[in-house]
Amino acid sequence: MRLLITFLGAGIGAALALLVFQIIAFYNVERTVPPYMLAAIYSVSAGVFGLLFFILSPWLTKVCQDAATAIEKRLENMPMQQVMGATIGLILGLVVAFLSTQIFALLGSSIATTALGLIVYALLGSIGINLGLKRGRELKLDFAEVKEKRRGKHSDSGAGTQKILDTSVIIDGRVFDICKTGFLEGELVIPQFVLAELRHIADSGDALRRARGRRGLDVLNRIQNELKLPITIDETDFEDILEVDVKLLRLAKNSGGIVVTNDYNLNKVAGVTGVRVLNINELANAVKPVVLPGEEMVVQIAKEGKEPGQGVGYLDDGTMIVTDNARKLVGETVEVVVTTVLQTSAGRMIFTKLKNGDAVKAG
């Protein structure tokens, strides 16, 4: 590479010397320069620029490598429709530039016409790329429509469509049982940035977060080893985006997949952006037997509630149970009576009171 850069510098030096001779010829003073002087100017110019490029070759190599890496990352994160649009725009821009520069050919070949032609090529080429990038976003809609038509009837139900798992649903673990029963069809996609977030949580200094992260990794291992569904680890990343949820929505929108989650906020944002979502909590609420006021339950008070006197417990599926006058019974298992059931898309809350108004421990 260093040798090639040196030869490139020597060629540039010789070209500059030729440019000087053309300027001299334009003023008809070439006869004042002896032939040996012309040869000396060629040699000195080529040698000086060759030596300069040889010295600068490490820096030039690094600049070229960084530029190539930046372009590669930009193309990786760019939707295919925009890449196609930019390519088509560049080709059309160069074609228009070629036709335009034919007018300059009538004026004859000179330094001025050559420089003007290069400017026209650069200007129309950049305009074509910019227009192609903007119009490429519109091409995306057309490709999406074609894709939906090819899916046929399955496109309405989501059967066979990629299901992209987010961090919360992997940690929750219920998605494994749902897939095992056969209610969740299609290819499971686990993005690389979700795996990175799981590893980060599993390495957290907080004991609770660390336990949740390790639980998520265990669930992920079970999904990969025990499920018969096709599973793909997607290496796509969006380095211009920091939040994992936003990356997840971008990936789903680009691939036409469906996000599987139990995150209430992600569910709402996905609805705004037009991404389809399967919410595990909504599924659990749909199939869970209804708890009616007046029914008795046994619950363990796990912590104090927000309101005075309240104690809070949980069912196995994470449903919160708020019990009046149970603030001092943290850690105890008691019998309660259901008073109110509040059900939302974010989950279910059950409000209870102690049986007979007193703390009755479950035997």
C-alpha positions as CSV (number, residue, x, y, z in Angstrom):
1,M,0.0,0.0,0.0
2,R,2.8,2.4,0.8
3,L,4.5,1.7,-2.5
4,L,1.2,2.3,-4.4
5,I,0.7,5.6,-2.6
6,T,4.3,6.6,-3.5
7,F,3.7,5.9,-7.2
8,L,0.4,7.8,-6.9
9,G,2.3,10.8,-5.6
10,A,4.9,10.6,-8.4
11,G,2.1,10.5,-10.9
12,I,0.4,13.6,-9.4
13,G,3.8,15.4,-9.5
14,A,4.3,14.5,-13.2
15,A,0.7,15.6,-13.9
16,L,1.3,19.0,-12.3
17,A,4.4,19.4,-14.3
18,L,2.4,18.7,-17.5
19,L,-0.1,21.3,-16.4
20,V,2.7,23.8,-16.0
21,F,3.9,23.0,-19.6
22,Q,0.4,23.4,-20.9
23,I,0.2,26.8,-19.4
24,I,3.5,27.7,-20.9
25,A,2.4,26.4,-24.3
26,F,-0.8,28.5,-24.0
27,Y,1.3,31.7,-23.8
28,N,3.6,30.4,-26.6
29,V,6.8,30.7,-24.5
30,E,7.8,27.0,-24.6
31,R,10.7,27.8,-26.9
32,T,12.4,29.7,-24.1
33,V,12.7,26.4,-22.0
34,P,15.4,24.0,-23.1
35,P,14.4,20.3,-23.5
36,Y,16.8,19.2,-20.7
37,M,15.1,21.7,-18.4
38,L,11.7,20.2,-19.2
39,A,13.0,16.7,-18.4
40,A,14.5,18.0,-15.1
41,I,11.2,19.6,-14.1
42,Y,9.3,16.3,-14.8
43,S,11.8,14.4,-12.7
44,V,12.0,16.8,-9.8
45,S,8.2,17.2,-9.6
46,A,7.6,13.5,-9.7
47,G,10.4,12.8,-7.1
48,V,9.3,15.5,-4.7
49,F,5.6,14.4,-4.7
50,G,6.6,10.8,-4.6
51,L,8.7,11.4,-1.5
52,L,6.0,13.5,0.1
53,F,3.3,10.8,-0.4
54,F,5.8,8.2,0.9
55,I,6.2,10.1,4.1
56,L,2.4,10.7,4.4
57,S,1.4,7.2,3.4
58,P,0.7,5.9,7.0
59,W,-1.6,8.8,7.7
60,L,-3.2,8.6,4.2
61,T,-3.8,4.8,4.7
62,K,-5.4,5.4,8.1
63,V,-7.7,8.2,6.7
64,C,-8.8,5.9,3.8
65,Q,-9.5,3.0,6.2
66,D,-11.5,5.2,8.6
67,A,-13.4,6.6,5.6
68,A,-14.2,3.1,4.3
69,T,-15.3,1.9,7.7
70,A,-17.6,5.0,8.2
71,I,-19.1,4.4,4.7
72,E,-19.6,0.7,5.4
73,K,-21.3,1.4,8.8
74,R,-23.5,4.0,7.1
75,L,-24.6,1.6,4.5
76,E,-25.2,-1.2,7.0
77,N,-27.6,1.0,9.0
78,M,-29.3,2.4,5.9
79,P,-32.4,0.6,4.7
80,M,-32.0,-1.2,1.4
81,Q,-34.6,1.0,-0.3
82,Q,-32.4,4.1,0.4
83,V,-29.3,2.4,-0.9
84,M,-31.1,1.5,-4.1
85,G,-32.5,5.0,-4.4
86,A,-29.0,6.6,-3.9
87,T,-27.5,4.2,-6.4
88,I,-30.1,5.0,-9.0
89,G,-29.9,8.7,-8.3
90,L,-26.1,8.6,-8.7
91,I,-26.3,6.8,-12.1
92,L,-28.9,9.3,-13.4
93,G,-26.9,12.2,-12.2
94,L,-23.8,11.0,-13.9
95,V,-25.7,10.4,-17.1
96,V,-27.1,13.9,-17.1
97,A,-23.6,15.2,-16.4
98,F,-22.2,13.3,-19.3
99,L,-24.8,14.7,-21.7
100,S,-24.2,18.2,-20.3
101,T,-20.4,18.1,-20.7
102,Q,-20.8,17.2,-24.4
103,I,-21.5,20.9,-24.9
104,F,-18.1,21.7,-23.5
105,A,-16.5,19.4,-26.1
106,L,-17.5,21.8,-28.8
107,L,-15.3,24.4,-27.2
108,G,-12.3,22.2,-27.5
109,S,-10.1,20.4,-24.9
110,S,-8.5,22.7,-22.4
111,I,-7.8,23.0,-18.7
112,A,-10.9,25.2,-18.2
113,T,-13.3,22.8,-19.9
114,T,-11.8,19.8,-18.1
115,A,-12.2,21.6,-14.7
116,L,-15.7,22.7,-15.5
117,G,-16.6,19.2,-16.6
118,L,-15.4,17.7,-13.3
119,I,-17.4,20.3,-11.4
120,V,-20.5,19.4,-13.3
121,Y,-20.0,15.7,-12.7
122,A,-19.5,16.2,-8.9
123,L,-22.5,18.6,-8.6
124,L,-25.0,16.5,-10.5
125,G,-23.7,13.3,-8.9
126,S,-24.2,14.6,-5.4
127,I,-27.7,16.0,-6.4
128,G,-28.6,12.6,-7.7
129,I,-27.5,10.9,-4.5
130,N,-29.4,13.3,-2.3
131,L,-32.6,12.9,-4.3
132,G,-32.2,9.2,-4.4
133,L,-31.9,9.0,-0.6
134,K,-35.1,11.1,-0.1
135,R,-37.1,9.2,-2.7
136,G,-35.8,5.9,-1.4
137,R,-37.9,6.4,1.8
138,E,-41.0,6.5,-0.4
139,L,-39.9,3.3,-2.3
140,K,-40.0,1.5,1.1
141,L,-43.8,1.7,1.1
142,D,-44.0,0.0,-2.3
143,F,-41.7,-2.8,-1.2
144,A,-43.6,-3.3,2.0
145,E,-46.9,-3.6,0.0
146,V,-45.3,-6.2,-2.3
147,K,-44.0,-8.1,0.7
148,E,-47.4,-8.1,2.3
149,K,-49.0,-9.4,-0.9
150,R,-46.5,-12.3,-1.1
151,R,-47.4,-13.2,2.5
152,G,-51.0,-13.8,1.4
153,K,-53.5,-14.6,4.1
154,H,-50.9,-15.1,6.8
155,S,-50.1,-11.4,6.8
156,D,-53.3,-10.6,8.7
157,S,-52.8,-13.1,11.5
158,G,-49.0,-12.8,11.8
159,A,-48.5,-16.6,11.4
160,G,-45.1,-17.3,9.9
161,T,-43.9,-13.7,10.5
162,Q,-40.7,-13.1,12.5
163,K,-41.3,-12.6,16.2
164,I,-38.6,-10.3,17.7
165,L,-38.1,-10.8,21.4
166,D,-37.3,-7.8,23.7
167,T,-35.3,-7.9,27.0
168,S,-38.3,-7.7,29.3
169,V,-40.1,-10.7,27.8
170,I,-37.0,-12.9,27.9
171,I,-36.5,-12.1,31.6
172,D,-40.2,-12.7,32.2
173,G,-39.8,-16.2,30.9
174,R,-43.5,-16.9,30.0
175,V,-42.7,-16.6,26.3
176,F,-40.9,-20.0,26.6
177,D,-44.0,-21.8,27.8
178,I,-46.2,-20.0,25.2
179,C,-43.8,-21.1,22.4
180,K,-43.7,-24.6,23.8
181,T,-47.5,-25.0,23.6
182,G,-47.4,-23.9,20.0
183,F,-49.5,-20.7,20.3
184,L,-46.6,-18.6,19.0
185,E,-45.7,-19.4,15.4
186,G,-43.0,-18.2,13.1
187,E,-39.3,-17.5,13.4
188,L,-38.0,-16.2,16.7
189,V,-35.5,-13.4,16.3
190,I,-33.2,-12.3,19.2
191,P,-31.3,-9.1,18.4
192,Q,-27.6,-8.8,19.3
193,F,-28.2,-5.6,21.2
194,V,-30.8,-7.4,23.4
195,L,-28.2,-10.0,24.2
196,A,-25.8,-7.2,25.1
197,E,-28.3,-5.6,27.4
198,L,-29.0,-9.0,29.1
199,R,-25.3,-9.5,29.7
200,H,-25.0,-5.9,31.1
201,I,-27.9,-6.6,33.5
202,A,-26.5,-9.9,34.6
203,D,-23.2,-8.1,35.5
204,S,-24.9,-5.4,37.4
205,G,-23.7,-4.5,40.9
206,D,-27.3,-4.5,42.2
207,A,-28.3,-8.0,43.4
208,L,-31.9,-7.8,42.2
209,R,-30.9,-6.7,38.7
210,R,-28.1,-9.3,38.5
211,A,-30.6,-12.0,39.4
212,R,-33.1,-10.8,36.7
213,G,-30.3,-10.7,34.1
214,R,-29.2,-14.2,34.9
215,R,-32.8,-15.5,34.8
216,G,-33.1,-13.9,31.3
217,L,-29.9,-15.7,30.2
218,D,-31.2,-19.0,31.5
219,V,-34.5,-18.5,29.7
220,L,-32.6,-17.7,26.6
221,N,-30.6,-20.9,26.8
222,R,-33.8,-22.9,27.2
223,I,-35.3,-21.2,24.2
224,Q,-32.3,-22.0,22.1
225,N,-31.9,-25.6,23.3
226,E,-35.4,-26.9,23.8
227,L,-37.7,-25.1,21.4
228,K,-38.3,-26.6,17.9
229,L,-39.0,-23.1,16.4
230,P,-36.4,-21.6,14.1
231,I,-34.3,-19.1,16.1
232,T,-32.1,-16.4,14.6
233,I,-29.6,-14.2,16.4
234,D,-29.8,-10.9,14.4
235,E,-26.5,-9.0,14.2
236,T,-28.1,-5.8,13.0
237,D,-27.3,-2.8,15.1
238,F,-28.1,0.9,14.9
239,E,-25.1,2.8,16.3
240,D,-26.8,6.2,15.9
241,I,-29.5,5.0,18.4
242,L,-28.7,4.6,22.1
243,E,-32.0,3.2,23.5
244,V,-32.6,-0.5,23.0
245,D,-36.4,-0.1,22.7
246,V,-35.9,2.3,19.8
247,K,-33.5,0.0,18.1
248,L,-36.0,-2.8,18.5
249,L,-38.7,-0.8,16.8
250,R,-36.4,0.2,14.0
251,L,-35.4,-3.4,13.4
252,A,-39.1,-4.6,13.4
253,K,-40.1,-1.8,11.0
254,N,-37.2,-2.6,8.6
255,S,-37.8,-6.4,8.7
256,G,-41.6,-6.4,8.9
257,G,-41.5,-8.4,12.1
258,I,-43.6,-8.4,15.2
259,V,-42.2,-7.4,18.6
260,V,-43.0,-9.7,21.5
261,T,-42.9,-7.8,24.8
262,N,-44.6,-7.2,28.2
263,D,-43.4,-3.6,28.4
264,Y,-46.4,-1.3,28.5
265,N,-44.6,1.8,27.3
266,L,-42.9,0.0,24.4
267,N,-46.4,-1.3,23.5
268,K,-47.7,2.2,23.3
269,V,-44.8,3.6,21.3
270,A,-45.0,0.7,18.9
271,G,-48.6,1.5,18.2
272,V,-47.7,5.1,17.3
273,T,-44.9,4.1,15.0
274,G,-47.1,1.4,13.2
275,V,-45.1,-1.7,14.5
276,R,-47.2,-4.7,15.4
277,V,-46.8,-6.0,19.0
278,L,-47.7,-9.1,20.9
279,N,-48.0,-8.2,24.6
280,I,-47.6,-11.2,27.0
281,N,-49.6,-9.3,29.7
282,E,-52.5,-8.8,27.4
283,L,-52.5,-12.5,26.6
284,A,-52.3,-13.4,30.3
285,N,-55.2,-11.1,31.0
286,A,-57.2,-12.7,28.2
287,V,-56.9,-16.3,29.4
288,K,-56.7,-15.9,33.1
289,P,-59.9,-16.7,35.1
290,V,-61.6,-13.6,36.4
291,V,-61.3,-13.0,40.2
292,L,-64.6,-11.8,41.5
293,P,-65.2,-9.5,44.5
294,G,-66.0,-11.6,47.6
295,E,-63.7,-14.5,46.8
296,E,-61.1,-15.5,49.4
297,M,-57.4,-15.8,48.6
298,V,-54.2,-16.7,50.4
299,V,-51.4,-14.2,49.9
300,Q,-48.0,-13.4,51.4
301,I,-47.4,-9.8,52.2
302,A,-44.1,-8.9,50.5
303,K,-43.7,-5.2,51.3
304,E,-45.5,-2.0,52.5
305,G,-47.8,-0.2,50.2
306,K,-47.8,3.5,49.2
307,E,-50.9,4.4,51.1
308,P,-51.0,4.3,54.9
309,G,-51.7,0.8,56.3
310,Q,-51.5,-1.0,53.0
311,G,-49.5,-4.2,52.4
312,V,-48.6,-5.5,49.0
313,G,-48.2,-9.1,47.8
314,Y,-47.9,-10.8,44.4
315,L,-49.3,-13.8,42.6
316,D,-47.0,-16.2,40.8
317,D,-47.5,-14.4,37.5
318,G,-46.6,-11.0,39.0
319,T,-50.2,-9.7,39.6
320,M,-50.1,-7.1,42.4
321,I,-52.4,-7.7,45.4
322,V,-53.0,-4.6,47.7
323,T,-54.3,-5.4,51.1
324,D,-55.7,-2.9,53.6
325,N,-54.5,-2.8,57.2
326,A,-51.6,-5.2,56.4
327,R,-48.7,-2.9,56.7
328,K,-47.4,-4.6,59.8
329,L,-47.8,-8.1,58.4
330,V,-44.8,-7.9,55.9
331,G,-43.5,-11.5,55.5
332,E,-46.7,-13.1,56.8
333,T,-49.0,-15.3,54.8
334,V,-52.7,-14.3,55.4
335,E,-56.2,-15.0,54.2
336,V,-57.8,-12.1,52.4
337,V,-61.1,-11.2,50.7
338,V,-61.2,-9.6,47.2
339,T,-62.9,-6.2,47.2
340,T,-62.0,-4.7,43.8
341,V,-60.3,-6.0,40.6
342,L,-58.6,-3.4,38.4
343,Q,-57.6,-4.7,35.0
344,T,-55.6,-2.7,32.4
345,S,-53.4,-3.5,29.4
346,A,-50.4,-2.9,31.7
347,G,-51.5,-5.7,34.0
348,R,-54.0,-6.5,36.7
349,M,-54.3,-5.2,40.3
350,I,-56.4,-6.9,43.0
351,F,-57.5,-4.9,46.0
352,T,-58.3,-7.0,49.1
353,K,-59.0,-6.7,52.8
354,L,-58.0,-9.0,55.7
355,K,-60.6,-11.8,56.3
356,N,-63.1,-10.7,59.0
357,G,-61.0,-7.5,59.4
358,D,-58.3,-9.3,61.4
359,A,-55.0,-10.8,60.5
360,V,-55.7,-14.5,60.0
361,K,-52.6,-16.5,59.2
362,A,-52.9,-19.2,56.6
363,G,-52.2,-22.6,58.0
